[in-house]
């Protein structure tokens, strides 16, 4: 037992506290504090005589960073504490890239109350949606028209704010899917209160696109925010960044991509065709109305719709700056949105050489043949069917209906000549050169907006209706067809109505397509119950012009019978006195407040 036992306990210090202090009293720089983190290392002490007989792990010695030693010395030595700097805190601001354009992007909250087109005396249950928008010059906010369609309340919230501001819609561009909005003084509320009033804000808007203009008069809303500036039309492969508030979170979202295509696109919400950009950045529900920024932070478009199909991915569409600026300048020039004009003709390509020869078109001339002219268009007084359009405002038209793209960097590209027409404003004039009977003629034509027989929108107005003896008459519109037959109305609606919707032209500006929407069953209309969505052609032998004329003729009828001529050679005959007497009871039974809509009473 003569072996010397190892003593347990604290190991003998190799240096005194004073000696340690003399080595570590110098201030620790910020770089050293960051580059020398505290670590745990394993060390075997050479002064231990029994080092060779140790078993297991060697004793761990904690080696601290200079920052930690300095903080301990500060407690024991006042002189050294004076030279020590406070510990560094992480600076998150330095790691965040500040983009002024992103601060101008707002979240749009809207409460919608849509009309019930199938029961036009009612409105549907209100619902809420959220989308995106951004601040532009003149204390106004731009977003998509479909984001605030049939709105009853619109609120805006800035990035990083907990306050929602009530906004007012200034102008709605249905065709181009853009809206102008404004926010007024003291129209703000706390986020918690707003949720209690509005309910759960669900991102139910669809990625489609017209424009809307909003504004806010409360100075607090505009503090610290610079409006977004507009950039030039981008080129193919230019980088774009889409900023907005899509589903999946509450904070701002950024997706990036490139411009992959530029051409005339079909605007789903506006049922029209205008210039558009195709990008490969993700545009999801809630992104609608947000800006698409270039690498300089300038807006080159507004996100508005995307293509959803099993065979495609990452195809989004952006409203380009020429369309946006047209909407803004139209509002500023006229104090209201007047729309995009059209030429008012349907044309045919002239790519076949025999066709060109028969029309007297030589090898040095190109153009398109006019098939039909809108009767309500101003050019119907000067242009004729079979005229060949050679040029529009000095720009030659090709046999396929295209012209050279008038953007400097798009050399060699072609685009439909409707782009030239869309650059004009309602009421503007244009020089049109045509070939008629081998003679070249020029006309100075006044441009106007399109008058559809079946309108794509009713521009926020409640639908019109008239009821007599349980027969509900209404005017057909695209929202009505969608209400009756769903989103696939183009496949499910009656063929006669679809033919009128797709091919018929209005003969006058006030012409409407009037149908018997349904028959509210009563003793007086026995045998007519199955008449649904059938067009009314005439009343008592007089051709029908619109719904208002029908209501006026029926209300003023003194004949013994009411006779309605319908499509498919059907007729409806009712005794005048009995029909008018039964109407009041039918209205009471179905809780209908009036036999006709307010617009028919004036």
PyMOL commands that set and color helices and strands:
alter all, ss='L'
color gray80, all
select helices_A, chain A and resi 17-24+30-35+51-53+66-76+78-83+93-95+100-103+191-198+219-222+321-334+353-358+378-381+418-422+478-485+489-492+495-503+523-525+547-555+567-569+576-589+598-600
alter helices_A, ss='H'
color red, helices_A
select strands_A, chain A and resi 39-42+60-63+105-112+127-136+140-144+151-157+163-173+178-190+211-215+239-244+253-267+272-279+291-293+299-306+316-320+345-348+368-373+388-392+395-396+402-404+414-416+429-436+439-446+465-468+471-475+514-519+534-539+542-543+561-566+571-575
alter strands_A, ss='S'
color yellow, strands_A
deselect
rebuild
show_as cartoon
